[in-house]
């Protein structure tokens, strides 16, 4: 579980830095990378919460 928490935290930090670089430079590549990272972050968070819910039910 600790691994999932760190992975989600690092993915969120990566997305935030990418969006900050997009605002600073205006390059669309940073925005696209940030959106892809955010998508995978939400997927990882969904899996994390699904595991927590399944542990509560069992």
Secondary structure, 3 states (H helix, E strand, C coil): CHHHHHHHHHHHHHHHHHHHHHHHHCCHHHHHHHHHHHHHHHHHHHHHHHHHHHHHHC
